[in-house]
Amino acid sequence: MEREKWNENTYLLDSKLKKIDARYLDLSRSEENLDLSRKFDFELVKQEENTLYIKLIDHVFFKPEGPFEITIDYLGIFKSEINLPEKISKDILKSIAYPLLMHSVTLIANITEKFGMIPLIIPPLSEGDEDEND
C-alpha cells in the first residue's frame, strides 16, 4: 500500500547524466561462457521539503571480462505531492527512482550500438540484476 502511494504521488522532475564510463574491450578473446551481469545502486543525495535528489549508479559488465563494460551515473530530481517522511527505506527509494533505470537502459542500448554491436536491450529491472544493497 505504501509503495503504491509513493508511485502515484511522486514524479521525476528532471534527470541529469553525471557520468558515463563505457569501455569497448577486446572481442578477439573467445570465451565460451560469458555471463552478462548488472549491478545498480540508488543513493538519496539530498532531501528538501517535498523534493528528493536520488543518484543511480548502473554498472553492466561480463563475468569473466567480456566485450564491454559500462557504468552510468544519473541524478534524478523527484517531486512529491505528499509529505515526505524523514527516513525513506531502500525499497521505497527504488520504487520512486525506477524512471532513472529507464533512462539508463536506453543509454546502454545506444552505447552498445555505437560500439558496432546489436543494441543491448535489457529490462530496467530483472531477477538477474544485483541491487548492491540486497
Phi, psi and chi 1 to 4 in degrees:
 res  aa     phi    psi   chi1   chi2   chi3   chi4
   1 MET       -  -47.1  172.7  106.8  178.2      -
   2 GLU   -61.1  -42.1 -176.3  179.5  -11.0      -
   3 ARG   -61.8  -42.8 -178.4  174.9  -76.3  173.6
   4 GLU   -62.2  -40.6  -68.4  172.4   15.7      -
   5 LYS   -60.3  -43.9 -167.3  177.7 -151.0 -178.6
   6 TRP   -64.6  -44.1  -79.3   96.7      -      -
   7 ASN   -61.3  -38.1  -78.2  -17.9      -      -
   8 GLU   -76.1  -24.0  -67.5  171.4    4.9      -
   9 ASN  -117.2    6.3  -64.9  -63.6      -      -
  10 THR  -127.7  133.9  -55.3      -      -      -
  11 TYR  -138.3  156.5   56.4   92.2      -      -
  12 LEU   -77.3  117.7  179.5   61.6      -      -
  13 LEU   -86.8  -41.1 -172.7   62.8      -      -
  14 ASP  -159.1  150.1 -168.0   16.2      -      -
  15 SER  -131.7  142.7   64.9      -      -      -
  16 LYS  -128.8  125.1  -62.5  176.4 -178.5 -179.7
  17 LEU   -76.6  118.2  178.9   61.0      -      -
  18 LYS   -97.4  -32.2  -64.4  -55.5 -129.4  177.4
  19 LYS  -160.7  141.2  176.8 -177.4  168.9 -173.6
  20 ILE  -129.3  127.8  -60.8  173.9      -      -
  21 ASP  -124.0   96.8 -177.4    6.6      -      -
  22 ALA  -115.6  119.2      -      -      -      -
  23 ARG  -118.6  121.4  -60.6  174.2 -168.4 -165.6
  24 TYR   -91.0  116.7 -178.2   72.5      -      -
  25 LEU  -101.5  175.7  -53.7  171.2      -      -
  26 ASP   -65.7  120.9 -173.6    7.2      -      -
  27 LEU   -88.3   -8.2  -75.3  174.7      -      -
  28 SER   -72.5  -15.9   64.2      -      -      -
  29 ARG   -68.4  137.0  -67.8 -177.8   28.3 -156.8
  30 SER  -108.4   68.8   60.9      -      -      -
  31 GLU   -78.5  127.3  -69.8  -73.4  -20.7      -
  32 GLU   -82.4  -31.9  -67.0 -179.0   19.7      -
  33 ASN  -115.3   73.1  -63.3  -39.6      -      -
  34 LEU   -93.0  131.4  -71.7  176.5      -      -
  35 ASP  -112.0  123.8  -69.1  -38.2      -      -
  36 LEU   -73.0  129.6  179.8   65.4      -      -
  37 SER  -125.7  156.4  -64.7      -      -      -
  38 ARG  -146.8  131.9 -178.0  176.6 -176.9 -150.0
  39 LYS  -127.3  139.4  -70.1 -173.5  178.4 -175.8
  40 PHE  -140.0  159.5   59.9   86.2      -      -
  41 ASP  -148.8  140.5 -172.5   29.6      -      -
  42 PHE  -109.5  137.5  -66.2  108.0      -      -
  43 GLU  -131.2  127.9  175.3 -172.0  -26.5      -
  44 LEU   -78.4  109.3 -179.6   58.2      -      -
  45 VAL   -82.5  -42.6  175.3      -      -      -
  46 LYS  -158.3  149.0 -172.5  171.0  155.4 -175.0
  47 GLN  -136.5  122.8 -179.3  173.9  -17.4      -
  48 GLU  -130.5  126.0  -47.4  175.6  -38.5      -
  49 GLU    40.5 -110.3  -64.6 -178.0   13.8      -
  50 ASN  -109.4   30.8  -72.5    3.1      -      -
  51 THR  -123.0  134.1  -55.3      -      -      -
  52 LEU  -117.8  139.2  -62.3  172.4      -      -
  53 TYR  -111.6  111.5  -63.7   79.8      -      -
  54 ILE  -120.0  131.1  -58.4  172.5      -      -
  55 LYS  -101.7  135.9  179.3  179.0 -178.8  179.8
  56 LEU  -113.4  129.8  163.7   67.7      -      -
  57 ILE  -116.1  117.5  -59.9  171.7      -      -
  58 ASP  -119.2  122.3 -162.8   -1.3      -      -
  59 HIS  -123.3  119.5 -175.3 -153.5      -      -
  60 VAL  -115.2  128.9  177.1      -      -      -
  61 PHE  -156.5  177.3   58.3   99.7      -      -
  62 PHE  -118.6  151.4  -70.8   87.5      -      -
  63 LYS  -121.5  122.3  -67.4  179.8 -173.5  174.3
  64 PRO   -63.9 -179.8   24.2  -29.4      -      -
  65 GLU   -48.0  133.3 -173.5  175.5   80.3      -
  66 GLY  -120.2 -154.6      -      -      -      -
  67 PRO   -68.6  -22.5   18.3  -26.3      -      -
  68 PHE  -157.5  166.9   64.2   85.0      -      -
  69 GLU  -145.4  131.9 -179.0  176.1  -11.0      -
  70 ILE  -132.6  131.5  -59.9  171.6      -      -
  71 THR  -126.2  130.1  -57.2      -      -      -
  72 ILE  -127.7  133.9  -63.3  171.3      -      -
  73 ASP  -116.0  126.5  -68.7    8.0      -      -
  74 TYR  -121.3  147.8  -92.1  105.8      -      -
  75 LEU  -115.3  121.8  177.7   65.5      -      -
  76 GLY  -108.0  138.6      -      -      -      -
  77 ILE  -109.6  118.3  -57.3  168.8      -      -
  78 PHE  -115.9  139.5  -64.9   83.2      -      -
  79 LYS  -113.1  138.3 -165.5   75.5  167.7  168.6
  80 SER  -115.8  139.6  177.4      -      -      -
  81 GLU   -89.0   -5.5  -64.4  173.4   -5.2      -
  82 ILE  -118.1  162.8   60.2  173.3      -      -
  83 ASN   -66.7  136.2  -68.6  -27.6      -      -
  84 LEU   -90.1  138.1  -63.2  169.5      -      -
  85 PRO   -72.7  162.5   25.5  -31.8      -      -
  86 GLU   -66.4  -37.9  -75.2 -175.3   31.5      -
  87 LYS  -115.5  127.9 -176.6  159.1  173.9   70.0
  88 ILE  -115.5  125.7  -61.8  173.8      -      -
  89 SER   -68.8  160.6   72.5      -      -      -
  90 LYS   -61.8  -37.3  -93.0  -62.5 -164.0 -174.2
  91 ASP   -64.1  -43.2  -76.1  -19.2      -      -
  92 ILE   -66.8  -42.6  -63.0  -64.4      -      -
  93 LEU   -58.2  -44.6 -164.9   64.4      -      -
  94 LYS   -63.1  -40.4 -171.3  174.8  177.6  178.9
  95 SER   -66.4  -42.9  178.6      -      -      -
  96 ILE   -65.6  -44.3  -67.7  169.1      -      -
  97 ALA   -84.5    4.4      -      -      -      -
  98 TYR   -48.9  -40.5  179.5   82.0      -      -
  99 PRO   -57.4  -27.5  -26.2   35.3      -      -
 100 LEU   -65.7  -35.1  -68.9  177.5      -      -
 101 LEU   -64.4  -34.7  -74.4  171.7      -      -
 102 MET   -62.7  -42.6  -62.2  -68.1  -71.0      -
 103 HIS   -63.3  -42.3  -73.0  -69.9      -      -
 104 SER   -64.8  -46.2 -176.7      -      -      -
 105 VAL   -67.4  -30.9  -63.9      -      -      -
 106 THR   -66.5  -42.8  -57.7      -      -      -
 107 LEU   -65.9  -39.2 -173.6   53.7      -      -
 108 ILE   -60.6  -43.1  -70.5  166.3      -      -
 109 ALA   -61.4  -43.3      -      -      -      -
 110 ASN   -64.3  -42.4  -72.3  -28.5      -      -
 111 ILE   -64.9  -47.1  -69.6  169.0      -      -
 112 THR   -64.4  -32.4   53.8      -      -      -
 113 GLU   -65.9  -40.1 -178.8  180.0   36.4      -
 114 LYS   -67.0  -23.5  -63.5  -61.6 -178.3 -156.7
 115 PHE   -72.8   -5.7  -77.3  161.6      -      -
 116 GLY    87.7   17.0      -      -      -      -
 117 MET  -106.3  170.8  -52.4  167.5   81.8      -
 118 ILE   -67.5  133.3  -65.0  172.6      -      -
 119 PRO   -55.4  131.5  -21.1   30.3      -      -
 120 LEU   -81.4  110.8  176.6   64.2      -      -
 121 ILE  -108.2  111.2  -60.3  171.3      -      -
 122 ILE  -119.0  151.5   53.6  178.2      -      -
 123 PRO   -70.3  152.0   22.5  -28.6      -      -
 124 PRO   -55.9  -41.3  -22.9   31.7      -      -
 125 LEU  -134.5  138.7  -73.0  174.5      -      -
 126 SER  -148.0  166.5   67.9      -      -      -
 127 GLU   -64.0  -25.5  -71.7 -173.5   27.2      -
 128 GLY   -78.9  -12.5      -      -      -      -
 129 ASP   -71.9  148.3  -65.2  -18.6      -      -
 130 GLU  -114.6  106.7  -54.9  171.0   32.0      -
 131 ASP   -72.3  125.7 -174.6  -25.0      -      -
 132 GLU   -61.0  -15.0  -69.2 -177.6   -3.9      -
 133 ASN  -102.6    0.0  -66.4  -51.7      -      -
 134 ASP   -83.7      -  -74.9  -11.6      -      -
